[in-house]
Amino acid sequence: MSDASSPDDAYAFQVLELLAQEAPAAEIEALLEAARDSGAGPGQLERAERATRLGMSVLALFGQRQKREADLAALVDTARDLTYPHDLDSLLRVIIRQARRLLGFDLAYISLLDETDGSWRIRTSEGETTALSVGLQVEPGYGFGDALTARNAAFWTADYLKDERIQHCERIDDVVRAEGQRAILAVPLHRGGAPFGALYGSDRTVRHFTPNEAGLMRTLADLAAVAIDKSRVLDQVRADVNDLEDDSYRAQLSLTRMRGLVDMQRRLIGLALGGSDLAAVTSAAGHALDGTLVVRDPGGRTLTATGEISGLDDAAVAEAVLDAHAGGAPVTLASGLWIVPLDASGENVGALILRPAGELTSEDEQLLQLAAQAVTMVLLLQRSTVIAEGPVRDELLEDLLADPPSRSQRQFRDRAERLGIDLCAEHVVVLARPEGGEQGRAAVWGSSYAHRMNGLKCVRAGCLVLLLPASDASDAARRVSAELSPLLDHPVSVAAAGPGRGAADIGRVYQEALRCLDALTLLRGKGATAASSDLGFLGMLLSDDHDIDGFITSAIGPVLEYDNERFTELAKTLQAYFDSDRSPTYAAETLHVHPNTVSRRLERITELLGPDWHKPQRALEVQLALKLQNTRRVLEARRPDRPRLHGDA
């Protein structure tokens, strides 16, 4: 061994000094060149070359260590970047950007596994030159997919299109060819040992990847997998938070609406119990529902309304009301109307009709039900008021019907005014006799009906007696029958008379209605409905005032008027027709005219009196009217300054 001062040792020390100074490799190689130029012997030159090789090895180790440190620093930076909150697409872009920076790839991309069909689909890429890669689907068995799934380890190829280990697919190869890809390195992204995606790096030249490069790529993939899982968890948490916020908003909205429902219910019930009338409660409900409300009684008559509903199909509404009561729930029509039954312990008290301005929400439907309950409550309270006032009102009508009267006319008028009834206005008396069933139910209904119509009611001799403000007794009788008969579900005989005015007239009209009821029962049987005016000459006989003029006018008035206006002889022709046993030929002989003339006159009479004037009952009334007219004409002719009568020439 040489001593420390030998030329070999001096050369070795020079190499060490350059290594200590972190000199570049060129300076170490320059020492070897200098040794060769100095003419050193073979032994010395060999030792100098060895020292140079060792120096270069040490320098290479320094370079590898520096690169490893740089790679580790880059991984630390990448890990720090991945800890920031990213959505999934942003995170994937960070990962492929770091992959390109760490390993110098021309192109990097990430594919994720579609668990539904087992295919791989490229989600994000960077460095591409075409738009073909993102979204590319790789079916099972092609490309790197199966190798990554089976081995769960890195897989690379120096030249993809020429690598026979890979199951090629023309569609995928076209994309690789369009991007100019040659070398590709892929590492799996795994969760719990099961791959769910892959990180790819690619160069456009042939490249053989070292184990260190594959390991670095795998480390980056492991960091990426954790970050992706975290991102997915964060996305799920964000979605859950958004759902919770939506649920909270809906809950707050529902709570607000429920508070509104409670407030409106409190208001409607307060109005009902506070003595407000039906119109006030209906108006408040209509305003809350933003629509038009109509309240109808069981007979289909409108009790109150917040406005007019145009184009209302009464037949369809009536059918819907029946369906609503049968089902015990609201019914909607194609026109947008809502029909709500008004029910009190199984009793039909009417229906609520709503035309909303728009679609009803579930809260609006609940409010509609609350409105129906409030309206039903008002109707029941009104009925209770009627029942409470019933004895007073019954007593007044009983006194009005007493014979002789128990009070003076002024006393009757004062008592009626306190109940809001004007006895001086026209009134009719209606008698309703239930033919079987409970009388009490009819009496309760009568109290409600009389109060609704601003009339009076009492019960006499098994008949419901109603004093109603009206001028048409026949119409009043039909209305009472139409509403009471369905309620009792058995026949009701209804008779009416009038009109009359003043307290003194009520007893007379009542007696006429009684006679009409008896005659009606004899003629038409139980369950019939009519007024005195509907019974023709029999009604005239039953009437106290024997309205002969009215009877004549109702029977042959059009004929008499036609004769007066045109100076014809239709009435005389009628008389001759009946006198000749309804023979136009004999009537023509009596009148000294041609039979065709009589036929034409009879046709004109048919146009004036209707096609059934010659039927037995109607013909009897016509003949009686002719007799009365002729008799009155004869009697009036004997009086001086007589007034002109129907049929006078």
ABEGO torsion letter per residue (X at the ends): XBBAABAAAAAAAAAAAAAAAGBBAAAAAAAAAAAAAAGBBAAAAAAAAAAAAAAAAAAAAAAAAAAAAAAAAAAAAAAAAAABBBBAAAAAAAAAAAAAAAAGBABBBBBBBBAAAGBBBBABBBGBABAAABGBBBBBGBEAAAAAAAAGBBBBBABAAABAABBBBAAAAAAAAAAGBBBBBBBBBBBGGBBABBBBBBBABBBBBBAAAAAAAAAAAAAAAAAAAAAAAAAAAAAAAAAAAAAAAAAAAAAAAAAAAAAAAAAAAAAAAAGBBAAAAAAAAAAAAGBBBBBBBAAGBBABBAEBBBGBBAAAAAAAAAAAAAAGBBBBBAAGBBBBBBBBGGBBAEBBBBBBABBBBAAAAAAAAAAAAAAAAAAAAAAAAAAAAAAAAAAAAAAAABOBBABBAAAAAAAAAAAGBBAABBBBBBBBBBBEEBAAAAAAAAAAAAAAAGBBBBBBGGBBBBBBBBABAAAAAAAAAAAAAAAAGBBBBBBBBOBBBEAAAAAAAAAAAAAAAAAAAAAAEBGBBBBAAAAEAAAAAABAAGBAAAAAAAAAAAAAAAAAAAGBAAAAAAAAAAAAGGBAAAAAAAAGBBAAAAAAAAAAAAAAAEAAAABAAAAAAAAAAAAAAAAAAAAAAABBGBBBBBGBX
